[in-house]
Amino acid sequence: MHGSVIQGTVNVDHQGFRTHLEIESDEDEDKIAHLIKCAKGGCFAEKLIVQPVPLEGTVTVNGKNLEI
C-alpha cells in the first residue's frame, strides 16, 4: 500500500497471494481432495485472482448516483 488517503493518492499493488488450508478428518483423502477441488472451483474470490475480470462498481449516496 502506498500514497495517502488524506491526499487521495492511496493505491495498492499485489505481488501474489498464498492460501493454506488445514484439515483434520478421518475421511478418505480422495474424498477430501474432491471436496477441496469442488470448493476451489466455486470460490468467487479465488477465481477473481487467477482469472481476473473487469470490475464495475456504482456508488449511491442518499438515493443519488455518485460519480467518482
NUMAR-92779 format. One record per residue (C-alpha): x, y, z; residue in one letter; residue number from 1. Coordinates in nm, 4 decimals, m for minus. Example, Ala and Ser with C-alpha at 12.3 -4.5 7.8 and 13.67 -1.06 7.14 Angstrom:
BEGIN
xx,yy,zz,code,pos
1.2300,m0.4500,0.7800,A,1 $
1.3670,m0.1060,0.7140,S,2 $
***
This chain:
BEGIN
xx,yy,zz,code,pos
0.0000,0.0000,0.0000,M,1 $
0.1334,0.3429,m0.0836,H,2 $
0.0146,0.7000,m0.1151,G,3 $
m0.2094,0.8971,0.1159,S,4 $
m0.5780,0.8584,0.1951,V,5 $
m0.5904,1.2241,0.3008,I,6 $
m0.4315,1.3405,m0.0270,Q,7 $
m0.6416,1.0983,m0.2347,G,8 $
m0.3364,0.9162,m0.3712,T,9 $
m0.3692,0.5832,m0.1870,V,10 $
m0.3074,0.2749,m0.4012,N,11 $
m0.2190,m0.0898,m0.3523,V,12 $
m0.0127,m0.3340,m0.5581,D,13 $
m0.0237,m0.7111,m0.5226,H,14 $
0.2803,m0.9328,m0.5619,Q,15 $
0.0843,m1.2561,m0.5170,G,16 $
m0.1392,m1.4488,m0.2813,F,17 $
m0.0878,m1.7662,m0.0841,R,18 $
m0.3530,m1.9751,0.0881,T,19 $
m0.3216,m2.2516,0.3450,H,20 $
m0.5961,m2.4966,0.4341,L,21 $
m0.5507,m2.7315,0.7273,E,22 $
m0.7967,m3.0162,0.7766,I,23 $
m0.8241,m3.2799,1.0474,E,24 $
m1.0532,m3.5614,0.9393,S,25 $
m1.0943,m3.9375,0.9415,D,26 $
m1.2387,m3.9225,0.5878,E,27 $
m1.0623,m4.0804,0.2938,D,28 $
m0.8056,m3.8434,0.1402,E,29 $
m0.9613,m3.8864,m0.2064,D,30 $
m1.2954,m3.7585,m0.0709,K,31 $
m1.1233,m3.4641,0.0963,I,32 $
m0.9321,m3.3815,m0.2226,A,33 $
m1.2581,m3.3950,m0.4216,H,34 $
m1.4305,m3.1639,m0.1719,L,35 $
m1.1434,m2.9128,m0.1877,I,36 $
m1.1340,m2.9230,m0.5678,K,37 $
m1.5085,m2.8516,m0.5829,C,38 $
m1.4807,m2.5710,m0.3262,A,39 $
m1.1932,m2.4059,m0.5146,K,40 $
m1.3844,m2.4391,m0.8425,G,41 $
m1.6773,m2.2484,m0.6935,G,42 $
m1.4815,m1.9876,m0.4973,C,43 $
m1.5514,m1.6408,m0.6370,F,44 $
m1.2598,m1.4800,m0.4501,A,45 $
m1.0027,m1.7298,m0.5755,E,46 $
m1.1316,m1.7136,m0.9330,K,47 $
m1.1093,m1.3318,m0.9334,L,48 $
m0.7404,m1.3650,m0.8542,I,49 $
m0.6481,m1.6401,m1.1004,V,50 $
m0.8900,m1.5296,m1.3753,Q,51 $
m0.9305,m1.1521,m1.3414,P,52 $
m1.2408,m0.9986,m1.4952,V,53 $
m1.3482,m0.6370,m1.5385,P,54 $
m1.4910,m0.4870,m1.2196,L,55 $
m1.7729,m0.2370,m1.2436,E,56 $
m1.8999,m0.0535,m0.9407,G,57 $
m2.1543,0.2123,m0.8597,T,58 $
m2.1979,0.4334,m0.5558,V,59 $
m2.5314,0.5681,m0.4371,T,60 $
m2.5491,0.8352,m0.1670,V,61 $
m2.8878,0.9395,m0.0326,N,62 $
m3.0568,0.7772,m0.3319,G,63 $
m2.8450,0.9588,m0.5910,K,64 $
m2.5666,0.8183,m0.8084,N,65 $
m2.2239,0.9485,m0.7064,L,66 $
m1.9635,0.9683,m0.9832,E,67 $
m1.6114,0.9038,m0.8553,I,68 $
***
